[in-house]
């Protein structure tokens, strides 16, 4: 995934701002934002976990 750290935070902020401007209520805006943010966050977390697995191999006890 190319968007990490500060870039991901800026993208999240832009998406939330867009939702706040276009939706009819704050609750609707948060729901709209979460529908975009959660899948992206899962993708980022999965990528981080895979990277960690590559750096720190599992040990056998």
C-alpha positions as semicolon CSV with decimal commas, in nm:
position;residue;x (nm);y (nm);z (nm)
1;X;0,000;0,000;0,000
2;X;0,143;0,336;-0,100
3;X;-0,044;0,557;0,150
4;X;0,118;0,533;0,492
5;X;0,166;0,754;0,794
6;X;0,108;1,123;0,737
7;X;-0,025;1,068;0,386
8;X;-0,293;0,834;0,516
9;X;-0,383;1,083;0,792
10;X;-0,419;1,365;0,538
11;X;-0,636;1,146;0,316
12;X;-0,854;1,057;0,617
13;X;-0,890;1,427;0,703
14;X;-0,986;1,516;0,346
15;X;-1,242;1,234;0,332
16;X;-1,396;1,339;0,664
17;X;-1,409;1,704;0,556
18;X;-1,577;1,606;0,230
19;X;-1,834;1,395;0,416
20;X;-1,908;1,679;0,659
21;X;-1,972;1,918;0,369
22;X;-2,183;1,683;0,158
23;X;-2,392;1,493;0,415
24;X;-2,702;1,633;0,584
25;X;-2,591;1,566;0,943
26;X;-2,276;1,495;1,139
27;X;-2,397;1,141;1,208
28;X;-2,448;1,079;0,835
29;X;-2,108;1,229;0,763
30;X;-1,934;1,004;1,013
31;X;-2,110;0,698;0,870
32;X;-2,011;0,797;0,516
33;X;-1,653;0,862;0,624
34;X;-1,629;0,532;0,812
35;X;-1,753;0,342;0,506
36;X;-1,444;0,469;0,324
37;X;-1,195;0,475;0,611
38;X;-1,251;0,132;0,766
39;X;-1,170;-0,078;0,456
40;X;-0,863;0,139;0,394
41;X;-0,752;0,095;0,756
42;X;-0,795;-0,281;0,736
43;X;-0,581;-0,284;0,421
44;X;-0,311;-0,077;0,590
45;X;-0,314;-0,291;0,905
46;X;-0,293;-0,610;0,700
47;X;0,001;-0,471;0,504
48;X;0,179;-0,372;0,825
49;X;0,126;-0,717;0,975
50;X;0,259;-0,883;0,660
51;X;0,564;-0,654;0,665
52;X;0,628;-0,738;1,028
53;X;0,603;-1,109;0,951
54;X;0,868;-1,062;0,682
55;X;1,101;-0,878;0,921
56;X;1,050;-1,098;1,225
57;X;1,005;-1,462;1,129
58;X;0,807;-1,688;1,355
59;X;1,016;-1,878;1,605
60;X;0,975;-2,243;1,687
61;X;0,956;-2,322;2,058
